[in-house]
Amino acid sequence: MAKLSAALGVLLMASSARAVDPFEIQVYDGTANAPGVPGLELHMNTVAIGLTRSPSPPEYPENHQSHLTLEPSIGLFPWWELGGYFETAIRGEQGELDYAGVKLRNKFVTPPGWSSHWRLGLNIEFSLLPQRYDRDRWGNELRPIVAWESELLEIVVNPIVDTSLAGPDASAGPTFQPCLSAVYKVHGTVSFGIEYYSDLGPFSTGFQPVRGQEHYLYEVFNLLSIKRYELNAGIGEGLTAGSNPLTFKVILGYEWEKEEQRAPQVPMRLAR
């Protein structure tokens, strides 16, 4: 009976290969680079305690896997930012840097000054990854963005719809991967709070049983006071059997500015 239960658990987790993105553990807050202004982020995370058996072969299991992702971006208009990702991974048993794919994204947001508290947006992303990190290889993400911010609080929701464009999971259709952040700001210098990430499974099956879903809760810290620089760090705990139990993450970022933009500015927001 125990072996049968374990087998059923594996089948439940394997029924939907698309999962919470391990290379970009981030909530988009509805801001964008100013026109002509480039930016660069480095995403780093380590799965300190993870699943030792991949739910989606031939993908590698994420236990002791580290991910390093470069994300260049540039503002095209006040409401449009173009960006990309170059992803790499280090697997615990090898210790060597491994190519893990590329992504291209277009982010559309409400322009600055649209509202004193609200920001809205939509990120459209296409990905091409090796099968060892995504068995379907080709993917698409639609990420709506709803953000509300005051002097003390920032609350952001991203109800992500993720789709496999090829491979064994394409026939299952889009999956629902909502995430959110809620932080408290301290005198405009730092903020503390939580980030939540999940993968509920495909819409076509009415989502997966809870055991096969991914749910993560991160306690996070953000640095706000240094102009043009970004620091986001967090510790994430998996809340279900289909989740990696413990992950550490850090995001470092820098945003350039044009010569005519050298006047004092509000510090760059985090959770892009």
Secondary structure, 3 states (H helix, E strand, C coil): CHHHHHHHHHHHHHCCCCCCCCCCCCCCCCCCCCECCEEEEEEEEEEEECCCCCCCCCCCCCCCCEEEEEEEEEEEECCEEEEEEEEEEECCCCCCEEEEEEEEEEEEECCCCCCCCEEEEEEEEEEECCCCCCCCCEEEEEEEEEEEECCCEEEEEEEEEEEECCCCCHHHCCEEEEEEEEEEEECCCEEEEEEEEEECEEHHHCCCCHHHCEEEEEEEEEECCCCCEEEEEEEEEECCCCCCCEEEEEEEEEECCCHHHCCCCCCCCCCC
